[in-house]
Amino acid sequence: MTSVSSPARTIRIGSRKSQLALVQTYWVKEQLQKSYPDINFEVHTMSTQGDKILDVALAKIGDKGLFTKELELGMINQEVDFAVHSLKDLPTNLPEGLTLATITERENPADAVVFHEKYKGQTLETLPEGAVIGTSSLRRLAQLRHKFPHFNFKDVRGNLNTRMAKLDAGEYDALILAVAGLERLGMGDRIHQILSAEVSLHAVGQGALGIECRADDAELITILKAIEHTQTRDRCLAERSFLRSLEGGCQVPIGVNTEISGDNLTLTGIVASVDGQQMVKNTVTGLAKDAEKLGIELATNLRQQGATEILEKIFTEIQRGS
């Protein structure tokens, strides 16, 4: 692709310091470099609040911008030009002056189960009562409690290597993690079970990368479009519109699943109580070009089924620190 920028331009990429974030950021850099060999892309790393606070459950320290705020300030202050995010971590309402410029092709968005060695070859369905399952996600927790109320669920924080070390040391019998993250870090061989949508709808944006930049940098937005994946974009825009319409943050039990067939997009969503006792679910289908309208339609349907009351109760519980 012919460069639209002067050869002298250097574009600074903002990234978290975690191993997974850096793998994702350097992948984006590599893809852009192929399209624009004359541009100099530099990676600048930052630590976010979510990286620094590792001894408290995510839901108790806030749910919006935990892994993105420092990167966004870097863009606003002209320290970096764009940031690479795991799209599931990016709030649905962005700061003034910033935009979601591009969404890359999605990896498998499903949730995976990694078992301790003593349970290798098993599935969640065959684990004994009282098995200790580690997850830091309220979305996963709510759905798994709904299906497997006989397990003991325990919060787990830290980067992927830290979590795996805790599993291998016997602190947990199994961990629930994202397939995409494990595969991007070369740990796909540790996946013992991939959860179906009937068991666990995935997080909004899970498996996709979102690239955020200043909204007034038209030249950069054109450059970033070189690595956009149209179907992933439509699926994720529908999911993000659904989440935004429910006013739910990253740490609320909201799960989704999207499929595209021809020109049509099908969006399924759930809202669940943290204890898994209450759950509302619905599905809408329409044209993929109307992705964001479909998200709003699904949110409206679920509110009519009782989602508002479930979410209000969750917000109250989180504020009380329960």
C-alpha positions, 0 to 999 in steps of 0.5 A: 500500500502506498504511504499517505504520510511523509517518510519523516513521520514517526508514529508512537504506539501506546501499550500496557507493559504486560506480556500479552499487551506487548504481544498484541501491540507488536503484532499491530506494529508488524501489520501496519509496517507491512502496509506502510514501510516508510513510516517509523512506528515506535512502541511506548509502554505505560502501567495502568491502574489495573496493572498496579492493583493486583490484590483486590477484585476488579469489581471492587476498584472500579469498572471503567478504564482500569486498563486504558485511562493512562494510555488515553491521557498519553494520547490526549497529551500528545505523548503517543499517537494511538493505543492498542487495547484488548477491546473487552477492556475498552470502555464503550464511552470514550473520552472527548477527542478520542475515537475507536479508529479500527478493530482487528480480526477477532481470534476465538472469543470463547472462554477456556478452562485450564485444569490442574494436572490432577484433573487433566482429561476432565471437563467442568461437568465431571469435576467433583463438588466443591472444586475450586474454580478461579476467575476474576470476571463477574460475567464468567462467575455469574454464568458458571454459578448458574450452571455449576452451583456446586463449585467453590469460586475464588477470585484470581488476579495477576497476569496470565503467567502468575495465574497459571503458577497459582493453578499449578501450585494447587491453589485452584482446581481450574481457571477460566480464561480467554481462549484468545489470550492463551493462544496469543501467548503460545499457551494454547496447549494448556486449554483443556475445554472450550466453553460453548455459548450455552454455558458461557457467553463471552465478553463484549469485544473479547478476542478482538483488538481495538485501536484508539487514537485522537479523533482529529488525526484523519491521516492516522485514522486512514493508516489504521484502517489498513488492518480493520476487519469488517465482519469483526468491526460489525460484530463488536460495534453491535456488542458495544452498543448493547453494553453501552445501552445497558450502561454496564461496565467491564465488570458487570455480568453481561455476556454476548455472542454474535454471528454474521451470515451474508448481510445479516448479523445475529446478536445474543445477550444475557444479563445475570445476577452475580449469584447466578440465580437470575438471568435474562437472555434474548436474541435479535437479527438484522442487517450487519450495517445496522449493527449499533441499532441491533445492540440498542434493540437487544438492550431494550428487549432485555430491560423489558425482561427485567435486566434493569432490576438485576443491574441496579442490584449489582451496582448497589452491591458493588458500591457497598463492597459486598 
